[in-house]
């Protein structure tokens, strides 16, 4: 039964555990990056690791890697909308606080 799921695009337990360990290592790396001393470098590393972890979760745990292209592009379109919304409101927030 496990091999049936693996052929249908699902992963087995070993792959999920491996991904969990990778996510845990990235978490520990981002926690240590918070103590570098350079605020700009800390932010770049922490945001970079967060984006990588997000892509891993979306691709494997949400099974986007195994989906059809339409579903993938719908997901990416939604992410782009969120990015544009945050970028647009960020400018407004910065202008109001200064």
N, C-alpha and C positions, 0 to 999 in steps of 0.2 A: 504494500500500500504506500509506503514511503517513496518507493521508486516511481509510482504513478504520479505522485505530486511533483516530484523533481522533474519528470518529463513534461508536465503541464506548465512549467514555469515557476513552480514554487520551490523554495529552498528547503534544505534539511536543517536539522537542529544545529549541526556543527557550523554551518555557514552563519546562522543567526548569532551563535555564541562568538564567532570570530568578529562579526560586525559590532557586537556589543563591546568586545575588548577594544576594538579600534576606536569606538566612540568614547570609551572610558579613558583611553590614552590621550585622545584629543582634549577631553575635559581637563585632565590633569595638566596637560601642556598649557591650556588657556589659563588655568589657575596660577601656574608658575609665571606666565607671561605678565600677570598683574603686578609682579614685583621686580620688573626690569629697571625701573628708575626713570625711564624716558616715557612720558605720557603719550606722546605720539606713536612710538613704537608699540607700546602696550595696546593702544586702541587698534592699530593695524593688525597685530597678531590676533587679538581676541576676536575682532570682527571676521578676519579671514578664517579662523578655526570655526566660528559659528556658521559661516556660510558653507564650509566643507561638511560639517555635521548635518546641516539642513539638507544638503544634496544627498548625502548617504541615506538619511532617514526617508526622504522622498523617493529615492530610487529603489531601495530594497524593502523597507518596512511597509511602505505604501504601495509597493509592487508596480511603480511607474516604469521600471526598467522592462517589465514584461507586457506592458499595455500597448494598445495600438497608438499610432502617431497622433490621431485626433485627440485622444485623452491626454497625451503628453503635452501637446500644444495648448490645450485648454488650461492645463495646470500652469504652464509657463506664462500664458496670457494673464492669468489671475495674479501671479507673482509680480509681473511687470506693472500691473495696475496698482498693487500695494506699494511697490517701490516708488512709482510716480506720485502717489498720494502722500507718502511719508516725505519725499523730497519737497513736494510743494508746500506742505504744511510746516516743514522745518524752517523754511525761509520766513514764514509768517510768525512763527514762535520766536525766532531769533530777533526779528525786527521789533516785536512787541516788548521783549524783555530789555532791550537796550535803549 
